[in-house]
Amino acid sequence: MSTGIPTDREPVAPPPGVQLLWSGRVAEHTEDALAHRHLLDAEESARLDGFFRPADRDAYAVAHVALRRILGERLGLAPEAVTMDREPCAHCGGPHGRPVVPGGEVHFSLSHTSGMVLLALAAAPVGVDVEIVPNDGTITDVATQLHPRERTELAALPAAERAFGFTRCWTRKEAVLKAAGVGLTEDVSVTYVGAGPRPAELTDWLLTDLPVDAGYAAAVAVRAGGPDARLP
């Protein structure tokens, strides 16, 4: 069964523990995604219709249509037949934890930002994040919330590198927190992921920076010690 996903970009080589990575530029997939919005379930369709900004709507459509196609191929199902649920939140037990496929046959994560989408599949809990590099004002407002060591590392970078340094730190953090099923319900100052050129080595997670277009940063985290089989 074909995913029907255009392969206009070079595939991103998955790091250890990750079975598949797919990234796409939103502008190159919007027309196809909106033409196939019938693949989405009722909840996804309602969310799609709720976006005020076309850029947000388009990124959501590309991400979720691609996810359904990829999961459908992995599970041997039609994309529209794929069912998804959420685990209980690891912090409060609420119904807003990590998104999952019932049965745990495959784990997945998706992220979308203005202009870019990133998806990952793995045999163990996985999280991905892609972010556009923000302006200096946003960095000034948010960087104070990072782990103290990350703030020190960020301040030590040359001024011209600080915006990207902040963004790669943020994507690392979101990738780990998504994989753990807590997301940004956890205080972002708690988990140290590093703001320097290499991500921190974590006990429970394999954390990797991913290549992405200029002006963006991306990262993936997968549970350490999980199966490392590649998709056929």
N, C-alpha and C positions, 0 to 999 in steps of 0.2 A: 504494500500500500504506500503510495507516495504522499509525502507531507504537503505537496503543492506549494512549498515555500520557495520563492526565488533564491537562487544562490549567486547573487551578484557580488557578494563580498567573499573574501578569503575566509575559510572557517578558522575560528580561534582554537588553537590546540588546547585541549583540556588538561589541566594539571593533575597530579596524582589524586585519586579519590573521586574525581569528577568524570562522568561518563560522556557528557555532551555539553558543549557550549554553542550558543547561537547569538550573534549580534546583528542588528540591522539598523540602517538609517531610516527614520520614520518616513521621510519624504519619498523614499524609493518604494515603500510598501503600502502607503495609505490607500491608494485607489483600490488595490487588490483586497486589503483588509476590510474596507467599508463595503465592498461588493460581496464579501463573504461574512457579513455580520450575523447572518442567519445561523452560523455555527455556534454562536454564543448562547448561553442559557438565559433565563429570564432575569436573574440577578445581574449578570454582566451587561445585558442589554439595557436595563434600567440605569445602571451606572454610566454607561456610554452616553445615554440620552441626557444625563444630568450635568455633563460638563458644559461650562459656560465658554471656555476658551477652545477654539478649534484645535490648537496645537496640543492641548491636553487630551481632547477627544481622540485625535488621530494617534497619539502615542499609545493610549489605552487600547484602541482597536487593533493596532499592529501587534502589540504585546500579547493580547489575549487570543486573537485568531492564530498567531504563530504558536502559542503554547498549546492550544487545543490540537493543532495539526501534529505537533511534535509528540505530544502525549498519546494521541490516537495511533500514530505509527508505532510507538513503543509498546502500546498495550494491545495492538491488533484490533482497534475499534475505530468506527467513524468519529471524526473530531467532535461532532455534536453529541455523541453518545458518552463522551468522557464525563465522569462525575467528580466533583471536587468538594472538599469539606475543609474545616479548620480544626486543628487541635485546640484543646483548652490552653489558655495563656499560661505560660510557665510561672508567671508572677501571681496572678489573681484568680486563675481558673476560669476566666471569662471566655466567651466564644469568639475570641479574636486572636488566637494563636497562629502558629505556622500553617499555611495552606498545604493540604495533603490530598493525595489520591487514596480513597478508602482501600484498606488492605495492605498498604505500605510496600507494594511491589516496586514502586519507584518514587523517589523524592525529587522535588523540583523547587525552583525559585525563579522569580522574574523581577525585573526592574525596568522602569522607563523614566526618562527625563526629556526635556525639550530636545527633540531631534534624534534620540537614540534609544534603542531597546536592547536588553540583554536577558538571556534565558539560560538556565543550567538544569541538567538532570544528573542525578547521582543515586547510588544504592544506599546512601546514608544521608542524614539531614544535611542540607546544603543551603547556602544563602548567597545571593549576588546583589551587587549594587553598582549602578552607573550614575554619575552626576556630571553636570556641566560645571565648569570652573566658574564660581560666582565672582561678583565684584568685591572690591576691597571693603565696602561698607558691611556687606553680609559677613565677611570673614571676621571683621572686628567685633561684630555683635555676637557671633557664635563661638569663636575660638576660645573665649573665656570659660566655656562649659566643658572643654576637653579635659582628659586626664592631666594631672600636673606635669608628668614627664613629657606628654605630647605637647603641652604648651611651651615647655622649655625647648624641645626639639624644633618646634615651629619658629620660635623667636631666634634660634641660632641660624636659620636658613638665610641666604641672601634675600633681600627684599623682593627681587624679581622672581624668586622661586617660591615665595610664601603662599601665593594663591593656589598653585598646583599642589604644594605640600599639604595645605589644609584639606584640599579636596580628596587627595588619595587617602589621607587619614580618615576622613569621614566615610568614604566608601568601604574601607576596611572595617570600620566600626559597624556600619549598617549591615554588611555581609555577615559578620559574626553574630550580631543580635538577631538578624532574620533566621539564620540557621538554628540558633538556640531557641527560637520561638517566642522571644520577648519583644523584639523590635525596639522602638524608641520609648517603650514603657519603662525601660531601664535608664537610669541616670547615665548620660554619656560620659561622665567623668570616671565611671567605675572600671570599665574594661579597657585595659591598655592594649592598643594595637600598633602604636608607633606612628610618627609623622615623618620619619626620615626616609631615605631611599629604599629601605627594605622593611617589610612588615615584621612585627614582633613574632617570635616563636611562642606559640601558645600550647598549653598542655592538651587541651581537648579538641583543638581545631587546626586544620591545615589551611593557612591563610595565604593567598596569592594575589598579587597585583596582575591585572590583565591589560594587554595592549588594546588601545582604543583610539579613535580619531583625536586629533589635536583639539584642545579646548575641553576635553573630558577626562575623567579618571574612572577606573572601574576595579573591582576586586571580587573574589569569590572565596568563600569559607566552606569547608566540608568537615564533618566529624572525623577526627583522627582515628585510625584503626578500622575504618569502615571498608567494605569491599571495594576493590580497585578494578573491577571488570569494566572493559570498554563495551559500548554498544556494538552489536554486529553490523 
